Structures are given as C-alpha cells and as structure tokens.
Amino acid sequence: MAVGEFPFPDMPPVNGVSLGTVGAGIKKQGRDDMLLFAVAEGSTVAGVFTQNAFCAAPVTICREHLQTSSSRFLLINSGNANACTGERGRTDALQLCESLAKQYGLAKETVLPFSTGVIGEHLPVDKMQQALPELIARVTEDAWAAAAKAIMTTDTRPKGATCTLELNGVAVTVNGISKGAGMINPNMATMLGFVATDAAIDQSVLQTLVREVAGLSFNRITIDGDTSTNDACMLIASGKAGNEPVVSTASVDYQKLKSAVADVCMQLAQMIVADGEGATKFVAIDVQGGANHEECLKVAYAVAHSPLIKTALFASDPNWGRIVAAIGYAGVEGLDASKVRVRLNDVVIVENGCRADSYTEEQGQKVMSGERISVHIDLGRGNCSELLWTTDLSYEYVRINADYRT
C-alpha cells in the first residue's frame, strides 16, 4: 500500500559520480541487493547518522573512515542490517571495505559501508565478495533508478528526486535517492539516503549543509516512532561542475545550493511517508504559535505518535478529542488551552478551549476521508512553528511487521 503517485524521475548523470548494482543473494534471488557509488578523486563526502545506541557496525565504521581518509566509494547492501552483530559484524564490514578497495589499489578507509535490513544476522560475506567484480563492472553514470531499487526493503517503490541550478552561471545538478517505509523516526536522517551533486564544496561547509537539510527534511518525518540502528544520510560533492568552490555558509552560492539540496531531500522525505508501511493517509502536522521550536516539536510528535490518532486516521474517523488530548499531554509547560486553535485542512474544529461553534461532524468526516490531511495547531503562545509529516496506522502495518522475518 502507498499513498499517491510518485513516479521515479528521469535523473541526469552527476559528473564525477558513478553507480552500479548487483544481486548477491542477500535478499530474494533475482533482486539486486548491493549498490556501489564510485566518486571522483578530490570529491568531498559528509553525512549524518543514527543516534541509536545500538548503531550498526557500518555506521561506526563510516564515522571513523570519514575522519581518516578521503572517501572514494560507498558500498551499500540491503536485506541485512549487520546491526547488533558484535565484533564479527565489524570485522565483516571491514573485510568488505578492504576487498573492494584492493580492486582499485586503495586503502580500506576510502570505502564507506552501509547496510539495511534484518537486525541481528551476520552478513553473507562470501556471497558479497564473490559479487564484487560484477558490481564494479556494472558501474555507470546513469544507474540511479537501479540504485534506488537495490536499497529497497519493505518499500513498495523506488524513491528519487533531482533538480538543477546555476552557481554564478555554472550549471549544477543535484540527485538523490532514499529508502524507508518502516522503523522511521529519524534522529538525523532516514534509514538510508544518498544525495550527490557535481558542485565544488568545502568539506566543513558540506557537513554543515547535510546537517541543516536533514533537519529540514528527514528529521521531520515519522511513521511509527522507531529510530533505526542504521540511519544514514550522505551528501557527495564531486566538484566536477566547475563552479568556484563554496567555502562559506554565509555566501549567496551556499544559500542557493542549500535550497536545492533541501528541495531534493524534502521530496525524498515525503516519499518515505507516502510509502509508509500499510499507509493509507499522508498527514502533515503543522504546529504554529509556539513560544519556542522545542514545544512545537513536542506537540507535533505527540500527535504524530499517538496510536489513537493514527488509528482514527486509518478509519477516517474525525475523533478530534484524541488530537486535543495529545496536545494536552505533550508537555508544554503553562499551556493555556483556551488559546489553542485546531483545524483539519480548512475546517476549524477547536477554538476557545472547546469545539468550534461552526464545526459539524460532516465537515470533519469529509476531511478525514481524503488521502491527504493537514492538522493545523495554533498554540497561541508565540511566533515559532514546526512541520512534521506522518501516516495513519493500519491493519497492513501490523501484518507487514508481524511477517517481516517469515
């Protein structure tokens, strides 16, 4: 199940970035489950990662390799998370890094490993090593669609977005792919997201950029309140566009590039929500009038994570009492309920501390019966606002996760 139509776009090559996919038999036979990014020498790479204490071995290694070497490869597998696998999990991931790097005569630290899939299972290293020569042979500039499919797990469709811009008259491309449908409550990014541009960007500026855009996009989605052990969002800048390198976050070029990358990431984040496991609704939760951003997020997450609200959404039931209850327990100190105003799309349901005089059940039912619903909450306390995207909670979500390993 998935909400709406999100066809995979025609994605132009990103100069200096090549991709290849192969099936190693990690998942079902006949499906590609390994992906390789090969990036040009001199490229800059930055990322943000899960803050789950049980972070997977590849997450730990990625952080280390980013600090010690210039990245040349991103090696990704789906079907197996290599998380909670102890010292063997780390050894397996490093062995794959070394095997790949040797093919190019480089050090293992030039490889960044990523995994997604079932937690607690060891990687089939032999199968993956045997697949490496074919994977390398398949690397090309135009494999973005195949790459998006290779990283899917419970996703029902590949996710990709692209845009172009100009920096001082130089054409720049930004492409991105992501995967994710369940275990989505990012504390940095989605389960896996990869964005590449041919712009030239200083390493420290690139790190700031990926952190800022993840905060605007992947950090503003939730499907089930579970933060993955493997979350990673990576930003690659090959520098092959020929623009003057972006070396300051205060520059006009940085702001233009940030807008473009944020647009790509925002599209990918919303595609994840629309493809949420068992989702039948795409829900925006817009909290305004907060005294600070923290309390806006508290309210937004309280509403987004409430199983009572999510099941009401699935049933198309305008049970607005569940929404105000969540606002009330969100933990906003000194909240004056009489100043809170709530709308479903354009229908006012609560104001002055009670049901709006103009509200009718028929109005609420009409809104809740749609696929796309906006919950607007005005706290009446200040000028801060935050926006989240989430889904309903359906029978299908339970079935998918009950059957995930069987």
Secondary structure, DSSP 8 states (H G I E B T S, - for coil): ---S----------TTEEEEEE--SSSSTTS--EEEEEE-TT-EEEEEE---TT--HHHHHHHHHHHHS---EEEEEEEE---S-HHHHHHHHHHHHHHHHHHTT--GGGEEEEEEEETT----HHHHHHHHHHHHHT-BTT-HHHHHHHT-SS-SS-EEEEEEEEETTEEEEEEEEEE-SSS---SSS-SEEEEEE-S-B-HHHHHHHHHHHHHHTGGGB-SSS---SS-EEEEEE--TT----B--TTSHHHHHHHHHHHHHHHHHHHHHHHT-TT---EEEEEEEEESSHHHHHHHHHHHHH-HHHHHHHHTT---THHHHHHHHHS--TT--GGG-EEEETTEEEEETTEE-TT--HHHHHHHHTSSEEEEEEE-SS-SEEEEEEEE---HHHHHHHHSTT-
